[in-house]
Amino acid sequence: MTTTLRRLVTALTLLAAFAPAPAFAAGPTKEQNEATQRLQQDRQALRKADARLQEARAALLDVPTSRASVSLSLAKMAFDTANLSIVMNAKPEDVLSWLRKGERYVMEASMSLIPSRGAEVRAMLIDAGSLPKTEVELIKLLDKLAAAHFNVLVPEVYRRGYTIYPSAFTDRDPDFKDAPDILKILVREAHVRGMEVQPWVWTFRARSPGFGNPLLGRLPGLGASTDGKETRFLSAANPLAREYVFGLLDELAEHYDIDGLLLDYIRYDEEIPEDDTSKTRFALEYRARHGVMPTFPVPPHSQLAVEWQLWREQQVNTAVQELSRMLRAKHPRFPIGAAIFRGEGYARLAKMQHWRHWSNNQWVDWAAPMLYTPKNEDLVKWLDWETDHHTRTNLIYPILGVHRMDERSDLVDEIVELHAKNVPGFMIFALAHFDMTLLDDLKAGPFREAAAVPHRNLIRATRRVLVQANHYLTRVFTEGDFEAAATARMLHKELVAISVQLPLHELPYWQNQPLIERIQGVQALADAAPWPDAVRKEFKHRLDYAITLVQANAFQLDHTRFVPSSLPPIQIQDAPKNGQGD
């Protein structure tokens, strides 16, 4: 028994011996009812964590199960003490103190039971409001994120029509007026600490009411305007607006040693989906094709409505295509990601955002669907949507919204689910809403080991995953019986043979299908191994993750010719709740 555990047992014994007799109250107070309800939820979380502990032991997971066991024992004692305190009518703050201690221990255990993957994106979106304005404070933040093994930083550098850095295209954000060039410092110091920097930009949105109008006030002709509504976006249908965005992004890529971009607001404004520029251009092109002018508003469920929908969608497609082509012509192998709305129907019908088309044509390297929810069942359903029932093999890095999470444990559940589905990484939205005390938990759990960024070199990432699977095999042949150990040694040699043949260079790797077949061959051998079912399942899952990365590599190489668009869905899937957006 540890010293901490002995001290807590002593405290509980003394509390039970010297606690005052309960007061004769007419009934439980509001505070007692709330504390009891919270205790019930906490004990449910404790049971869930204990179940994960048993699963980890059965699967011989390479996680600190002994430490997790101690944490859960401490959590149970803290919750028992909280319950006793409620019964004894202790002060509400004393009850809450014990509940918080127990919750802290449950979180420590839950995080530590998540295996740490050797290749995945661990990104933090850093909203401009949370960016420190001095070099000293910025370095402190980067030190904390690097120590927790984050590997991608996504700072918000262009918002509301302002840049946080000096730019020839617009005004500098007033919040950064007296600050040094924070982006320059961030890029330099992040690279020293082994983290990528992929700036987050508001592509077409140029204004937030109440924060000035530096861009549209100066260049109103670029706006997606219509009578009676305040203009917030550039018009995706205006070639000059697209040229402006490219100039801004090109300047950013020229002046800063960034590692890629995250394009946000790459869409139409949902409040002005029929701006004047779009209607004018569409009407002229429609007349040229059909010999008559279209009527607005467009009659719903008509052929004209289909053409109007696809025409606007094509304006966004063209913008993504042009931005990708022009940026990569000057900055080869420049990764581009896009923040996108969930649900193909909603994204396309309401935002004209057809990210599958962008990905199919390699205009973006990954999609970042905004999956903001505290409910794990929502995450499961939405992942099914975004992966087309897990048939798509392109890279997806979901954005998890901690601002929507009710409990700290929600993040644990969602990371576990992403790992279970072999999703190769995620982004956290955003630093302003992130509980910094979670950094230690992440470092002790799923971020225990540093991870490679998959899209940088998918085959190198695959090799790292296979090496990690081999480390897992060492546990099997050190903790299993003779027969299980013999099989583990045989599979270990086969994985080594596969791993050492994988190149570490940057050249394209074309032997994807033979590699997948070799890995599947190892899985077939494992299926016949005399291992417990939990061990066999875990080993197969790790090899499935390697196959996922190889398939993503094949996707990038196979989609070299233009892939045409498709008709949008006829209805919206479970439209996001009010306020969900980018």
Secondary structure per residue as TSV (DSSP state, phi and psi in degrees):
chain	resnum	aa	ss	phi	psi
A	1	M	-	360.0	132.5
A	2	T	-	-72.4	163.2
A	3	T	H	-60.4	-42.4
A	4	T	H	-61.1	-42.5
A	5	L	H	-65.1	-42.6
A	6	R	H	-62.4	-39.6
A	7	R	H	-65.0	-39.9
A	8	L	H	-68.0	-39.5
A	9	V	H	-60.6	-43.3
A	10	T	H	-60.4	-43.0
A	11	A	H	-63.2	-41.8
A	12	L	H	-64.3	-40.6
A	13	T	H	-63.0	-44.9
A	14	L	H	-64.7	-39.6
A	15	L	H	-63.1	-42.6
A	16	A	H	-67.0	-33.0
A	17	A	H	-77.2	-36.1
A	18	F	H	-112.8	7.3
A	19	A	-	-64.7	141.9
A	20	P	-	-67.2	154.4
A	21	A	-	-65.1	147.1
A	22	P	-	-66.4	144.0
A	23	A	-	-75.5	148.3
A	24	F	-	-87.2	90.7
A	25	A	-	-96.2	158.7
A	26	A	S	-65.5	-26.1
A	27	G	S	176.4	173.5
A	28	P	-	-65.1	143.3
A	29	T	-	-80.5	170.9
A	30	K	H	-60.2	-42.5
A	31	E	H	-62.1	-40.2
A	32	Q	H	-65.3	-41.8
A	33	N	H	-62.4	-43.0
A	34	E	H	-65.3	-41.6
A	35	A	H	-65.3	-39.5
A	36	T	H	-63.9	-42.4
A	37	Q	H	-64.0	-42.5
A	38	R	H	-65.0	-38.3
A	39	L	H	-62.9	-40.5
A	40	Q	H	-61.3	-43.0
A	41	Q	H	-64.6	-39.7
A	42	D	H	-65.3	-40.2
A	43	R	H	-68.8	-31.7
A	44	Q	H	-65.3	-42.2
A	45	A	H	-63.4	-36.5
A	46	L	H	-63.6	-42.9
A	47	R	H	-63.6	-39.5
A	48	K	H	-64.2	-42.9
A	49	A	H	-65.9	-38.5
A	50	D	H	-65.5	-37.1
A	51	A	H	-63.3	-39.5
A	52	R	H	-65.6	-35.1
A	53	L	H	-63.1	-44.9
A	54	Q	H	-64.7	-39.1
A	55	E	H	-64.1	-40.8
A	56	A	H	-63.4	-40.5
A	57	R	H	-66.9	-40.9
A	58	A	H	-66.1	-34.5
A	59	A	T	-89.5	1.8
A	60	L	T	55.3	39.2
A	61	L	-	-61.7	145.0
A	62	D	S	-83.3	66.4
A	63	V	S	-134.4	157.4
A	64	P	-	-77.1	79.0
A	65	T	H	-66.5	-33.6
A	66	S	H	-64.7	-43.6
A	67	R	H	-64.8	-40.5
A	68	A	H	-62.8	-38.3
A	69	S	H	-63.1	-43.0
A	70	V	H	-63.3	-43.1
A	71	S	H	-60.5	-41.1
A	72	L	H	-69.9	-33.6
A	73	S	H	-64.9	-42.8
A	74	L	H	-64.5	-37.7
A	75	A	H	-63.9	-43.9
A	76	K	H	-60.8	-43.1
A	77	M	H	-63.9	-39.6
A	78	A	H	-64.7	-40.7
A	79	F	H	-69.6	-36.9
A	80	D	H	-62.6	-39.7
A	81	T	H	-66.9	-39.9
A	82	A	H	-61.5	-41.3
A	83	N	H	-63.2	-43.5
A	84	L	H	-62.8	-38.4
A	85	S	H	-64.7	-37.9
A	86	I	H	-63.9	-45.7
A	87	V	H	-60.9	-37.3
A	88	M	T	-87.7	10.1
A	89	N	T	56.2	40.6
A	90	A	-	-68.3	168.2
A	91	K	-	-61.4	140.6
A	92	P	H	-55.0	-37.0
A	93	E	H	-67.7	-29.4
A	94	D	H	-70.5	-40.5
A	95	V	H	-62.2	-46.6
A	96	L	H	-62.7	-35.0
A	97	S	H	-62.0	-43.3
A	98	W	H	-69.4	-37.8
A	99	L	H	-63.1	-42.8
A	100	R	H	-63.8	-39.5
A	101	K	H	-61.3	-46.0
A	102	G	H	-62.3	-42.5
A	103	E	H	-62.3	-36.4
A	104	R	H	-63.0	-43.2
A	105	Y	H	-68.0	-38.8
A	106	V	H	-63.0	-42.7
A	107	M	H	-62.0	-44.6
A	108	E	H	-58.3	-45.7
A	109	A	H	-66.7	-45.4
A	110	S	H	-61.5	-44.7
A	111	M	H	-65.2	-43.0
A	112	S	H	-68.0	-17.6
A	113	L	T	-87.4	-1.9
A	114	I	S	-89.4	123.0
A	115	P	-	-60.9	150.9
A	116	S	-	-101.2	121.0
A	117	R	-	-86.9	144.1
A	118	G	S	-81.7	-10.3
A	119	A	B	-144.3	114.2
A	120	E	-	-173.9	155.0
A	121	V	E	-82.7	129.3
A	122	R	E	-125.2	93.3
A	123	A	E	-112.2	142.2
A	124	M	E	-115.6	120.1
A	125	L	E	-79.8	121.0
A	126	I	E	-106.7	99.7
A	127	D	-	-62.1	148.7
A	128	A	G	-57.7	-34.2
A	129	G	G	-65.7	-21.6
A	130	S	G	-97.9	-5.5
A	131	L	S	-71.8	125.0
A	132	P	-	-59.6	151.1
A	133	K	S	-101.3	2.3
A	134	T	S	-127.4	155.3
A	135	E	H	-63.9	-40.4
A	136	V	H	-61.7	-48.0
A	137	E	H	-69.5	-35.1
A	138	L	H	-64.3	-42.7
A	139	I	H	-64.2	-37.7
A	140	K	H	-59.7	-43.9
A	141	L	H	-63.7	-46.1
A	142	L	H	-63.5	-37.1
A	143	D	H	-60.7	-41.5
A	144	K	H	-66.6	-44.3
A	145	L	H	-68.8	-38.7
A	146	A	H	-67.4	-39.9
A	147	A	H	-63.4	-29.3
A	148	A	T	-87.0	4.5
A	149	H	T	68.3	30.6
A	150	F	-	-66.7	143.9
A	151	N	-	-121.2	-6.0
A	152	V	E	-137.2	130.5
A	153	L	E	-111.5	135.5
A	154	V	E	-124.0	81.7
A	155	P	E	-79.5	139.3
A	156	E	E	-79.0	106.1
A	157	V	E	-109.4	-15.8
A	158	Y	E	-139.3	112.4
A	159	R	E	-146.7	148.9
A	160	R	T	56.8	21.0
A	161	G	T	87.4	0.6
A	162	Y	E	-110.2	153.0
A	163	T	E	-107.1	153.1
A	164	I	S	-85.2	-7.5
A	165	Y	S	-118.0	162.4
A	166	P	-	-64.2	127.0
A	167	S	-	-136.5	148.2
A	168	A	S	-84.4	-5.1
A	169	F	S	-100.3	-20.4
A	170	T	S	-162.6	-179.5
A	171	D	-	-79.9	158.0
A	172	R	B	-81.9	143.6
A	173	D	-	-55.6	128.3
A	174	P	G	-55.2	-29.8
A	175	D	G	-65.9	-18.9
A	176	F	G	-114.1	14.7
A	177	K	T	-56.6	-43.2
A	178	D	T	-102.4	10.3
A	179	A	S	-92.5	156.1
A	180	P	-	-67.9	179.7
A	181	D	-	-72.6	89.9
A	182	I	H	-62.1	-36.7
A	183	L	H	-64.9	-41.4
A	184	K	H	-60.7	-43.9
A	185	I	H	-66.1	-42.8
A	186	L	H	-62.1	-45.4
A	187	V	H	-62.3	-46.7
A	188	R	H	-60.7	-49.7
A	189	E	H	-74.8	-32.3
A	190	A	H	-65.2	-41.9
A	191	H	H	-65.1	-37.0
A	192	V	H	-59.7	-33.5
A	193	R	T	-94.9	8.8
A	194	G	T	78.4	22.8
A	195	M	-	-111.1	141.8
A	196	E	E	-81.1	155.2
A	197	V	E	-123.9	117.9
A	198	Q	-	-124.2	94.5
A	199	P	-	-55.9	146.0
A	200	W	E	-104.3	120.8
A	201	V	E	-125.9	143.3
A	202	W	E	-83.5	96.2
A	203	T	S	-61.4	-60.6
A	204	F	S	-104.3	-18.3
A	205	R	B	-78.6	130.0
A	206	A	-	-123.3	3.2
A	207	R	-	-160.3	143.4
A	208	S	-	-123.4	121.7
A	209	P	T	-52.5	135.0
A	210	G	T	95.2	-3.4
A	211	F	S	-121.5	25.7
A	212	G	-	84.3	177.4
A	213	N	-	-146.6	63.5
A	214	P	T	-67.4	-30.5
A	215	L	T	-92.5	-57.5
A	216	L	T	-70.6	-23.7
A	217	G	T	-66.1	-29.6
A	218	R	T	-94.9	-34.2
A	219	L	-	-127.8	67.0
A	220	P	G	-64.8	-23.5
A	221	G	G	-68.7	-12.4
A	222	L	G	-85.5	-10.2
A	223	G	B	-77.7	151.4
A	224	A	-	-86.5	83.5
A	225	S	-	-107.6	157.2
A	226	T	B	-157.8	157.5
A	227	D	T	-62.2	136.7
A	228	G	T	84.1	-0.5
A	229	K	B	-130.1	145.5
A	230	E	-	-75.8	130.0
A	231	T	-	-77.6	127.1
A	232	R	-	-119.4	-24.4
A	233	F	B	-115.5	156.5
A	234	L	B	-74.6	153.7
A	235	S	-	-83.7	120.5
A	236	A	T	-63.7	-19.6
A	237	A	T	-86.8	-3.1
A	238	N	-	-97.0	111.5
A	239	P	H	-56.4	-31.3
A	240	L	H	-68.3	-34.6
A	241	A	H	-66.1	-41.9
A	242	R	H	-65.0	-38.4
A	243	E	H	-64.1	-39.3
A	244	Y	H	-62.2	-46.5
A	245	V	H	-62.0	-42.7
A	246	F	H	-61.1	-44.2
A	247	G	H	-58.4	-41.6
A	248	L	H	-64.1	-46.1
A	249	L	H	-70.5	-35.6
A	250	D	H	-65.0	-41.3
A	251	E	H	-60.2	-42.9
A	252	L	H	-62.1	-46.1
A	253	A	H	-70.6	-29.4
A	254	E	H	-73.6	-38.9
A	255	H	H	-92.4	-15.8
A	256	Y	S	-131.2	141.0
A	257	D	-	-83.3	61.1
A	258	I	-	-82.5	164.1
A	259	D	-	-107.1	8.7
A	260	G	-	151.6	-169.9
A	261	L	E	-142.9	150.1
A	262	L	E	-115.6	113.2
A	263	L	E	-87.4	116.1
A	264	D	E	-107.5	161.4
A	265	Y	S	51.6	39.6
A	266	I	-	-93.2	76.1
A	267	R	S	-173.3	-177.8
A	268	Y	-	-85.4	158.0
A	269	D	B	-77.5	123.2
A	270	E	T	-64.5	-21.4
A	271	E	T	-84.0	-21.1
A	272	I	B	-134.3	73.5
A	273	P	S	-79.2	-6.4
A	274	E	S	-131.2	72.4
A	275	D	-	-76.6	163.3
A	276	D	H	-63.0	-39.8
A	277	T	H	-62.7	-43.6
A	278	S	H	-63.3	-46.2
A	279	K	H	-62.4	-40.1
A	280	T	H	-65.5	-49.9
A	281	R	H	-64.8	-42.3
A	282	F	H	-63.3	-43.6
A	283	A	H	-60.5	-42.9
A	284	L	H	-67.2	-41.5
A	285	E	H	-70.0	-35.6
A	286	Y	H	-65.6	-43.0
A	287	R	H	-61.7	-39.7
A	288	A	H	-64.4	-31.8
A	289	R	H	-83.6	-40.9
A	290	H	H	-111.1	-10.8
A	291	G	S	82.8	2.4
A	292	V	S	-137.4	157.0
A	293	M	-	-84.0	140.6
A	294	P	-	-74.3	160.9
A	295	T	-	-104.2	142.5
A	296	F	S	-121.7	142.3
A	297	P	S	-67.5	151.1
A	298	V	-	-70.5	130.7
A	299	P	-	-60.9	130.4
A	300	P	T	-65.5	154.3
A	301	H	T	60.3	27.7
A	302	S	S	-110.6	165.6
A	303	Q	H	-62.6	-35.0
A	304	L	H	-61.7	-39.0
A	305	A	H	-63.1	-38.7
A	306	V	H	-64.2	-46.7
A	307	E	H	-62.9	-41.2
A	308	W	H	-63.5	-43.2
A	309	Q	H	-61.9	-50.5
A	310	L	H	-67.7	-32.3
A	311	W	H	-64.9	-45.6
A	312	R	H	-66.2	-40.4
A	313	E	H	-59.5	-38.6
A	314	Q	H	-65.7	-28.1
A	315	Q	H	-65.2	-39.9
A	316	V	H	-71.2	-41.9
A	317	N	H	-55.8	-45.7
A	318	T	H	-62.7	-39.5
A	319	A	H	-62.2	-46.1
A	320	V	H	-63.4	-43.7
A	321	Q	H	-61.1	-46.8
A	322	E	H	-66.7	-43.6
A	323	L	H	-61.3	-44.6
A	324	S	H	-62.5	-47.9
A	325	R	H	-63.2	-45.2
A	326	M	H	-71.4	-39.0
A	327	L	H	-66.7	-43.6
A	328	R	H	-74.5	-22.8
A	329	A	H	-65.1	-33.0
A	330	K	H	-98.2	-23.0
A	331	H	S	-133.9	79.6
A	332	P	T	-55.9	147.3
A	333	R	T	55.8	39.5
A	334	F	-	-91.1	107.2
A	335	P	-	-68.6	138.5
A	336	I	E	-129.9	129.3
A	337	G	E	-118.5	161.3
A	338	A	E	-133.4	128.3
A	339	A	E	-78.5	124.5
A	340	I	E	-131.2	156.7
A	341	F	-	-80.2	149.6
A	342	R	S	-79.9	149.8
A	343	G	S	85.2	113.0
A	344	E	H	-58.7	-39.9
A	345	G	H	-61.6	-49.6
A	346	Y	H	-65.2	-46.5
A	347	A	H	-60.6	-40.9
A	348	R	H	-83.6	-46.3
A	349	L	H	-74.4	-33.2
A	350	A	H	-98.8	-27.4
A	351	K	H	-119.3	-8.0
A	352	M	-	57.4	44.1
A	353	Q	-	-118.7	96.7
A	354	H	-	-106.4	73.8
A	355	W	H	-68.4	-25.8
A	356	R	H	-61.6	-39.1
A	357	H	H	-64.0	-40.5
A	358	W	H	-64.4	-43.8
A	359	S	H	-68.9	-42.2
A	360	N	H	-59.4	-28.9
A	361	N	T	-102.5	11.1
A	362	Q	T	61.0	29.0
A	363	W	S	-80.5	-25.3
A	364	V	S	-125.9	150.1
A	365	D	S	-88.3	-25.7
A	366	W	E	-157.2	158.1
A	367	A	E	-108.3	144.3
A	368	A	E	-121.7	82.5
A	369	P	E	-67.6	137.0
A	370	M	E	-84.9	93.7
A	371	L	E	-101.6	73.3
A	372	Y	-	-90.0	107.3
A	373	T	-	-162.9	148.8
A	374	P	S	-90.3	-3.8
A	375	K	-	-103.5	124.0
A	376	N	H	-64.2	-33.2
A	377	E	H	-66.3	-32.1
A	378	D	H	-65.1	-45.6
A	379	L	H	-58.6	-43.5
A	380	V	H	-60.6	-46.7
A	381	K	H	-65.0	-44.0
A	382	W	H	-69.7	-35.9
A	383	L	H	-61.7	-37.1
A	384	D	H	-61.5	-42.2
A	385	W	H	-61.7	-52.4
A	386	E	H	-69.5	-23.9
A	387	T	T	-98.0	9.1
A	388	D	T	51.5	55.6
A	389	H	T	59.3	39.4
A	390	H	T	64.2	34.0
A	391	T	T	-104.5	-19.1
A	392	R	-	-78.4	145.5
A	393	T	-	-118.8	10.7
A	394	N	S	-79.5	168.2
A	395	L	-	-77.2	135.3
A	396	I	B	-133.0	128.1
A	397	Y	-	-119.9	91.7
A	398	P	-	-59.9	147.3
A	399	I	E	-97.9	118.4
A	400	L	E	-93.7	127.6
A	401	G	E	-95.3	96.6
A	402	V	G	-67.1	-18.0
A	403	H	G	-69.4	-15.3
A	404	R	G	-100.4	-3.7
A	405	M	-	-86.3	132.6
A	406	D	S	-82.2	-34.1
A	407	E	S	-128.6	154.5
A	408	R	H	-60.8	-31.0
A	409	S	H	-69.3	-17.7
A	410	D	H	-60.0	-39.0
A	411	L	H	-65.7	-39.2
A	412	V	H	-58.4	-50.0
A	413	D	H	-60.0	-39.4
A	414	E	H	-74.4	-36.0
A	415	I	H	-64.4	-43.1
A	416	V	H	-58.8	-41.9
A	417	E	H	-67.0	-40.9
A	418	L	H	-64.1	-39.8
A	419	H	H	-64.1	-42.6
A	420	A	H	-62.0	-33.3
A	421	K	T	-90.2	3.8
A	422	N	T	57.0	36.9
A	423	V	-	-76.3	128.2
A	424	P	-	-81.7	27.3
A	425	G	E	147.6	175.9
A	426	F	E	-158.1	164.4
A	427	M	E	-121.6	145.5
A	428	I	E	-106.4	123.9
A	429	F	E	-108.0	116.8
A	430	A	-	-144.2	177.9
A	431	L	G	-57.3	-34.7
A	432	A	G	-59.1	-29.0
A	433	H	G	-105.4	-0.7
A	434	F	-	-87.0	132.3
A	435	D	-	-80.4	108.2
A	436	M	T	-64.1	-18.3
A	437	T	T	-68.7	-14.6
A	438	L	H	-73.1	-15.1
A	439	L	H	-59.0	-43.6
A	440	D	H	-64.4	-37.2
A	441	D	H	-67.4	-42.3
A	442	L	H	-62.7	-42.7
A	443	K	H	-64.8	-33.3
A	444	A	H	-82.2	-12.5
A	445	G	T	-121.4	-110.0
A	446	P	T	-65.5	-19.0
A	447	F	T	-103.9	23.3
A	448	R	S	-57.2	-40.8
A	449	E	S	-107.9	147.8
A	450	A	-	-64.4	148.0
A	451	A	-	-125.0	144.6
A	452	A	B	-77.6	149.2
A	453	V	-	-83.3	114.7
A	454	P	G	-56.5	-47.7
A	455	H	G	-66.5	-16.2
A	456	R	G	-67.3	-37.6
A	457	N	-	-163.6	97.8
A	458	L	H	-65.5	-33.3
A	459	I	H	-74.6	-37.6
A	460	R	H	-63.4	-39.3
A	461	A	H	-63.8	-38.5
A	462	T	H	-60.9	-44.7
A	463	R	H	-58.5	-41.0
A	464	R	H	-65.4	-38.1
A	465	V	H	-66.0	-39.8
A	466	L	H	-66.6	-39.3
A	467	V	H	-62.3	-40.5
A	468	Q	H	-66.8	-37.2
A	469	A	H	-62.3	-34.7
A	470	N	H	-67.1	-36.9
A	471	H	H	-61.8	-37.4
A	472	Y	H	-63.9	-38.5
A	473	L	H	-61.3	-31.7
A	474	T	H	-62.1	-32.3
A	475	R	H	-67.8	-37.6
A	476	V	H	-65.8	-43.4
A	477	F	H	-86.8	-2.5
A	478	T	H	-98.4	-25.1
A	479	E	H	-109.7	-12.6
A	480	G	S	-88.5	177.5
A	481	D	-	-77.9	-178.5
A	482	F	H	-60.3	-46.5
A	483	E	H	-66.1	-42.8
A	484	A	H	-63.8	-39.4
A	485	A	H	-65.9	-38.6
A	486	A	H	-63.4	-42.7
A	487	T	H	-65.5	-40.3
A	488	A	H	-61.9	-40.2
A	489	R	H	-63.8	-40.5
A	490	M	H	-63.6	-46.6
A	491	L	H	-67.0	-34.1
A	492	H	H	-58.5	-45.6
A	493	K	H	-63.5	-39.3
A	494	E	H	-66.7	-41.0
A	495	L	H	-66.5	-37.6
A	496	V	H	-61.0	-44.3
A	497	A	H	-61.0	-39.0
A	498	I	H	-69.1	-46.1
A	499	S	H	-62.6	-44.5
A	500	V	H	-69.0	-18.3
A	501	Q	T	-86.6	-8.8
A	502	L	S	-81.5	130.9
A	503	P	-	-73.0	153.3
A	504	L	-	-104.4	-3.1
A	505	H	S	-77.1	175.1
A	506	E	S	-90.8	-4.0
A	507	L	S	-68.6	153.0
A	508	P	-	-59.8	142.7
A	509	Y	-	-108.5	119.5
A	510	W	-	-104.1	-11.0
A	511	Q	-	-87.3	47.2
A	512	N	H	-68.6	-47.2
A	513	Q	H	-66.3	-44.0
A	514	P	H	-59.9	-35.6
A	515	L	H	-66.2	-43.9
A	516	I	H	-60.4	-42.1
A	517	E	H	-65.7	-36.2
A	518	R	H	-66.6	-41.9
A	519	I	H	-65.1	-40.9
A	520	Q	H	-64.9	-30.5
A	521	G	H	-64.0	-39.9
A	522	V	H	-64.9	-38.6
A	523	Q	H	-62.0	-39.8
A	524	A	H	-63.3	-39.6
A	525	L	H	-64.3	-39.6
A	526	A	H	-66.4	-33.4
A	527	D	H	-60.6	-28.9
A	528	A	T	-95.5	1.8
A	529	A	S	-72.1	146.8
A	530	P	S	-80.6	59.1
A	531	W	-	-110.2	158.8
A	532	P	-	-60.9	150.1
A	533	D	H	-56.0	-38.9
A	534	A	H	-64.2	-38.4
A	535	V	H	-68.9	-45.5
A	536	R	H	-60.5	-42.7
A	537	K	H	-63.9	-42.2
A	538	E	H	-66.1	-43.4
A	539	F	H	-64.2	-43.2
A	540	K	H	-61.7	-40.4
A	541	H	H	-61.4	-40.2
A	542	R	H	-67.4	-36.9
A	543	L	H	-72.0	-32.4
A	544	D	H	-60.9	-36.2
A	545	Y	H	-65.9	-40.6
A	546	A	H	-60.8	-41.6
A	547	I	H	-63.9	-38.6
A	548	T	H	-57.1	-42.6
A	549	L	H	-69.1	-38.8
A	550	V	H	-65.2	-40.3
A	551	Q	H	-63.6	-37.4
A	552	A	H	-65.1	-37.6
A	553	N	H	-64.0	-42.8
A	554	A	H	-63.8	-39.3
A	555	F	H	-58.2	-45.0
A	556	Q	H	-64.9	-33.7
A	557	L	H	-84.0	-32.6
A	558	D	H	-77.2	-29.4
A	559	H	-	-89.9	75.6
A	560	T	-	-106.7	-18.2
A	561	R	S	-103.1	158.4
A	562	F	-	-62.4	130.8
A	563	V	-	-106.9	116.4
A	564	P	-	-66.3	161.2
A	565	S	-	-74.9	179.9
A	566	S	-	-134.2	169.4
A	567	L	-	-70.6	143.0
A	568	P	-	-72.6	161.4
A	569	P	-	-59.2	157.7
A	570	I	S	-86.1	-8.0
A	571	Q	S	-147.6	163.1
A	572	I	-	-90.2	132.6
A	573	Q	S	-84.3	114.2
A	574	D	S	40.2	67.4
A	575	A	-	-52.9	143.8
A	576	P	-	-57.5	150.5
A	577	K	-	-66.3	160.7
A	578	N	T	-53.3	132.6
A	579	G	T	95.5	-15.5
A	580	Q	-	-76.5	129.1
A	581	G	-	179.4	-172.3
A	582	D	-	-96.2	360.0
